[in-house]
Amino acid sequence: MWLITLWRYIFSYVEFTAEKGFFERFLNLCARENIKIHSPKIENGVLYGKMSVRDYRNILPIVRRSHTPLKIKSKHGLRFAVKKHKNRSGMLVGTAVFFVLIFTLSGRVWNVNILGDPKLPRTEIMSLLNSSGVFEGCSKSDLLSDDSKRIRDILLNNIDSLSWASINLDGCFADVECRMKADVPKAQDYTICNIIAQKGGRILEVKAYRGTPCVKIGDAVQSGQLLVSGAIDMTNGGTLFCAANAEIYAEVDEQLSTFVPFEQVSSLPSNTGIKRTVLTAFGFNLPLFFGSIDYDCKVEKNVLIPEFDGIRLPFKSTTAIFYPLQKVSRTIDENSARKLAVEQLTKLQKSQFGDNVINCSEPEFLTTEKGVRAVCKYTCKENIAKSEKILINP
């Protein structure tokens, strides 16, 4: 029934009435001329009915012959709706664009989601997916079974840490599920060896897991000295050679130095920046600016990704503000140079020694014409154990 109603609406029809005339003759003539009248009825001496617009245009001869003048009561259908809104062409264009967009976007991938362990190398995975044709805006038909297997093999062959990968389509979303390989303990090297000192110092702690310890806590050792022997004396008078394994912690003397020139050249960003905005939709970038920036500058980025009902839409706006860098030269005095040198030594200490510093001396400063050099000595706790292969038959 709804198909008939839709058909009539598309081709349009009119409702008419007739208050006088020969109704029976009118209906008979319409039937003979194959003019279809829908839902005809007579109430209180008035004829009611519906007919298509095309038939209504050809009804005039029958009206004259039956002396039954017709009066249009109402008009229905797509033709009259379009005519009613003919001055609102934008609405019709917008409706057409809407349906075209719905049809087009339904065949595209809106989001690419990487699912799995938080430790997954997502940046590397996304880069491989983009180069393989999986990106926001790619056609869903590109992710058929054969293509998804090909892309899966690319991921597994190029990323050693992955043990399994799969690409599944969920509506307009591509879910890339990955699993990482289980941590397999490294195979131990059982090559016969001794443990020697790679640095000189005073022994603080001895952890000999395999072999014969040759030093004890408090001993002073030199670089290359034997710490743990790979030869074990047996109770029967024989000797067993093994791969010595140990952790030997000692106090080690270290030294760091840095130089701070009096002439300081720094690059400072200006207070006013240049704004650039790029719209991205389905993998296509639309820059909303002209020209390019080819000088050194500080960049601040702001990415806006709209969401609807918790779903990330395949559009984003990236706004970057470029602050030009200006080189500024200034001359500092000796005290300021010493402060900068101390700050640099502190950063070097944390990066190289971490929390293993036991003691440190006061920095020694050497002032020259060009700047200040600072030297500081440290006492650190380090593992000085180093394996050395034993040549039984040299």
C-alpha positions in Angstrom: 0.0 0.0 0.0 2.8 2.4 0.8 4.3 1.8 -2.6 1.1 3.0 -4.2 1.1 6.1 -2.0 4.7 6.8 -2.8 4.0 6.4 -6.5 1.1 8.8 -6.4 3.2 11.4 -4.5 6.1 11.2 -7.0 3.8 11.8 -10.0 1.4 14.1 -8.1 -2.4 14.2 -8.0 -5.3 16.5 -7.2 -8.4 16.2 -5.1 -11.5 17.6 -6.8 -15.2 18.2 -6.1 -18.3 18.7 -8.3 -21.5 20.2 -6.9 -23.7 19.8 -10.0 -24.0 17.9 -13.2 -24.6 14.3 -14.2 -22.2 12.4 -11.9 -23.0 9.0 -13.2 -22.4 10.0 -16.8 -19.2 11.7 -15.8 -17.9 8.6 -14.1 -18.9 6.4 -17.1 -17.2 8.6 -19.6 -14.0 8.6 -17.4 -14.0 4.8 -17.3 -14.5 4.6 -21.1 -11.6 7.0 -21.7 -9.4 5.1 -19.2 -9.2 8.0 -16.8 -8.6 6.6 -13.3 -10.5 8.3 -10.5 -9.4 7.2 -7.0 -11.7 7.0 -4.0 -14.8 8.5 -5.7 -17.8 9.1 -3.5 -21.0 11.2 -3.4 -22.0 12.9 -0.2 -24.9 15.3 0.2 -25.1 15.8 -3.5 -21.4 16.5 -3.9 -18.9 14.3 -5.9 -15.5 13.8 -4.4 -12.5 12.1 -6.0 -8.8 12.1 -6.8 -6.9 11.8 -10.1 -3.4 12.3 -11.5 -2.3 15.6 -12.8 -1.9 14.2 -16.3 -5.5 12.9 -16.3 -6.9 16.2 -14.9 -5.4 18.1 -17.8 -7.3 15.8 -20.3 -10.6 15.9 -18.4 -12.0 19.0 -20.0 -14.0 17.3 -22.9 -15.6 14.9 -20.5 -16.6 17.8 -18.2 -18.3 19.6 -21.1 -20.2 16.5 -22.3 -21.4 15.5 -18.8 -22.0 19.1 -17.8 -20.1 18.4 -14.5 -17.8 21.3 -13.7 -14.9 20.3 -11.4 -13.3 22.3 -8.7 -9.8 21.6 -7.3 -10.0 21.1 -3.6 -6.2 20.4 -2.9 -3.0 19.5 -4.7 -0.5 16.9 -3.6 2.8 15.5 -4.8 6.4 16.2 -5.5 5.7 18.5 -8.4 3.7 20.9 -6.2 6.2 20.7 -3.3 9.0 21.8 -5.7 6.9 24.5 -7.2 6.0 25.8 -3.7 9.6 26.1 -2.8 10.9 27.3 -6.2 12.3 30.5 -4.6 14.2 28.4 -2.1 16.7 26.7 -4.4 19.3 26.5 -1.7 17.1 24.1 0.3 16.8 21.8 -2.7 20.5 22.0 -3.4 21.3 21.3 0.2 19.1 18.3 0.3 20.7 16.9 -2.8 24.2 17.5 -1.4 23.2 15.9 1.8 22.1 12.7 0.2 25.2 12.6 -2.0 27.4 13.1 1.0 25.6 10.3 2.9 26.0 8.0 0.0 29.7 8.8 -0.5 30.8 8.9 3.1 29.1 5.6 3.9 31.6 3.9 1.7 34.6 5.5 3.4 36.6 4.8 6.5 36.0 7.5 9.1 38.5 6.5 11.8 41.4 4.1 12.1 41.7 2.8 15.6 44.7 0.8 16.9 43.7 -1.6 19.6 45.8 -3.7 21.9 48.7 -3.3 24.4 49.4 0.3 25.5 53.1 -0.3 24.7 52.4 -0.8 21.0 54.5 1.3 18.7 51.4 3.2 17.5 53.3 5.8 15.5 55.2 3.2 13.5 52.0 1.1 13.0 50.1 4.2 11.8 52.9 5.1 9.4 52.9 1.6 7.8 49.1 1.7 7.6 49.1 5.0 5.8 51.8 3.9 3.3 49.8 0.7 2.7 46.6 2.6 1.9 44.8 2.4 5.2 44.0 5.9 6.3 41.0 8.1 7.2 39.1 8.5 4.0 40.2 5.4 2.2 37.5 3.3 0.5 36.1 0.4 2.6 36.3 -1.8 -0.5 40.1 -1.5 -0.2 39.9 -3.5 3.1 38.5 -6.7 1.6 39.8 -10.0 2.9 42.7 -10.3 0.5 43.8 -6.7 1.0 43.5 -6.9 4.8 45.7 -10.1 4.8 48.3 -8.2 2.7 48.4 -5.3 5.1 48.6 -7.6 8.1 51.6 -9.3 6.6 53.2 -5.9 6.0 52.8 -5.0 9.7 54.2 -8.4 10.9 57.2 -8.3 8.5 58.2 -4.8 9.4 57.6 -4.6 13.1 59.5 -7.3 15.0 57.7 -6.7 18.3 54.3 -7.8 16.8 53.2 -11.4 17.0 49.7 -11.0 15.6 47.6 -8.4 13.7 44.2 -8.2 12.3 42.1 -5.5 10.5 38.3 -5.5 11.0 35.7 -3.2 9.7 33.0 -2.0 12.1 30.7 0.2 10.1 32.8 3.1 9.0 35.6 2.4 11.5 38.7 0.3 10.8 39.9 -1.5 14.0 43.5 -2.6 13.8 44.1 -5.2 16.6 47.7 -6.0 17.4 49.5 -8.1 19.9 53.1 -7.9 21.0 55.5 -10.8 21.4 56.0 -12.2 24.8 59.2 -11.2 26.5 61.6 -14.2 26.0 64.6 -14.2 28.4 67.8 -13.9 26.5 69.8 -17.1 26.3 72.7 -17.0 28.7 76.2 -17.1 27.4 78.1 -20.0 28.9 81.5 -19.2 27.3 84.2 -19.8 29.8 85.3 -16.4 31.2 86.5 -14.4 34.2 85.1 -11.2 35.6 87.6 -8.3 35.6 87.3 -4.6 36.6 86.6 -2.2 33.8 87.4 0.7 36.2 89.5 1.2 39.3 87.9 1.9 42.7 87.1 0.6 46.2 84.8 -2.5 46.4 81.5 -1.8 48.1 79.5 -4.9 47.3 80.2 -8.3 45.8 77.5 -10.5 44.2 79.1 -13.5 42.7 76.5 -15.7 41.0 79.0 -18.1 39.4 82.7 -18.5 39.8 85.3 -17.9 42.6 85.4 -14.4 44.1 88.9 -12.9 44.3 88.1 -9.7 46.1 86.2 -8.7 49.1 84.4 -5.5 50.4 86.9 -2.7 51.1 89.6 -3.9 48.7 91.1 -1.4 46.2 91.2 -2.6 42.7 92.7 -1.3 39.4 91.3 -1.4 35.9 91.7 -4.9 34.4 92.2 -6.6 37.8 90.7 -10.1 38.3 87.5 -9.9 40.4 85.8 -13.3 40.0 87.6 -16.3 38.5 86.0 -18.7 36.2 88.1 -21.6 37.6 86.6 -23.4 40.5 88.7 -25.8 42.6 87.0 -29.0 43.2 87.3 -31.1 46.5 88.9 -34.0 44.5 91.8 -31.8 43.5 90.5 -31.0 40.0 89.5 -27.7 38.4 86.2 -26.8 36.9 86.0 -24.0 34.4 82.7 -22.0 34.0 81.3 -18.8 32.7 81.7 -16.5 35.7 78.8 -14.2 36.4 78.8 -11.4 39.1 77.9 -7.9 40.0 80.7 -6.0 41.6 79.9 -2.5 42.9 82.7 -0.1 43.7 83.4 3.5 44.5 84.6 5.1 41.3 86.1 8.5 40.8 84.5 10.5 37.9 85.0 14.0 36.6 82.8 16.4 34.6 83.6 19.7 33.1 81.8 22.4 31.2 82.6 25.8 29.6 80.4 28.9 29.6 81.5 31.7 27.2 81.0 35.4 28.3 79.3 36.1 24.9 75.9 34.5 25.0 73.9 34.1 21.8 70.3 32.9 22.2 67.3 32.7 20.0 64.2 34.3 21.4 60.7 34.1 19.9 59.0 37.4 19.1 55.8 38.4 20.8 53.6 38.4 17.7 53.1 35.2 15.7 51.7 34.2 12.3 48.6 31.9 12.5 48.1 29.1 10.0 45.1 26.8 9.9 44.7 23.5 8.0 41.5 21.6 7.7 41.9 17.8 7.3 39.0 15.6 6.1 39.4 11.9 5.1 43.1 12.2 4.7 43.0 15.4 2.5 44.5 18.6 3.8 43.0 22.0 2.9 45.2 24.9 3.9 43.3 28.1 4.7 46.3 30.4 3.9 48.6 31.4 1.1 52.4 31.4 1.1 55.0 29.5 3.2 57.3 30.1 6.2 60.9 29.4 5.5 62.7 30.9 8.5 63.4 29.6 12.0 60.6 30.0 14.4 58.9 28.5 17.5 55.7 26.7 16.7 52.7 26.2 18.9 50.0 23.8 17.6 46.4 23.3 18.6 44.4 20.4 17.1 40.6 20.4 17.3 38.9 17.1 16.6 35.1 17.3 16.9 33.2 14.5 18.5 29.5 13.5 18.5 28.1 11.1 21.1 31.6 9.9 21.9 32.5 9.2 18.3 35.4 11.0 16.7 34.4 12.6 13.5 36.7 12.3 10.4 37.5 16.0 10.4 40.0 18.0 12.3 41.3 21.6 12.4 45.0 22.2 13.1 46.0 25.7 14.0 49.7 26.5 14.3 51.2 29.8 15.5 54.7 30.6 14.2 56.8 32.9 16.3 59.9 34.1 14.4 63.1 33.5 16.3 65.4 36.5 16.8 69.1 36.0 17.7 70.0 38.1 20.7 73.6 38.6 21.8 74.5 39.6 25.4 77.6 39.7 27.5 77.5 38.2 31.0 79.9 38.7 33.9 82.0 36.1 35.7 79.5 35.4 38.4 76.7 34.8 36.0 78.9 32.5 34.0 79.8 30.5 37.1 76.1 30.1 37.9 75.4 28.8 34.4 78.3 26.4 34.7 77.0 25.0 37.9 73.5 24.5 36.3 75.1 22.7 33.4 77.1 20.5 35.7 74.0 19.5 37.6 72.2 18.5 34.4 75.2 16.5 33.2 75.4 14.7 36.6 71.8 13.6 36.4 72.0 12.5 32.8 75.3 10.5 33.3 75.3 9.3 36.9 71.6 9.5 38.0 71.2 8.6 41.6 74.5 6.8 41.9 76.5 9.8 43.2 77.9 9.2 46.7 79.9 12.4 47.1 80.9 15.3 45.0 83.5 18.1 45.4 83.0 21.8 45.1 83.3 23.0 41.4 86.7 24.4 40.5 86.5 27.4 38.1 89.1 28.5 35.6 88.5 32.0 34.1 89.9 32.9 30.7 89.4 35.8 28.3 86.5 34.0 26.6 84.7 32.4 29.5 84.6 30.2 32.5 85.5 26.5 32.7 84.1 24.5 35.6 85.4 21.1 36.8 83.7 18.9 39.4 84.9 15.6 40.8 82.4 12.9 41.8 82.5 9.6 43.7 79.9 7.2 42.3 78.7 3.7 42.9 79.0 1.7 39.7 79.0 -1.9 38.6 82.6 -2.4 37.4 82.2 -6.1 36.4 83.3 -7.0 32.9 83.6 -10.5 31.4 86.8 -11.6 29.8 87.1 -14.9 27.9 89.5 -17.5 29.2 91.9 -19.0 26.7 92.5 -22.5 28.0 94.7 -23.5 25.1 96.2 -20.3 23.8 
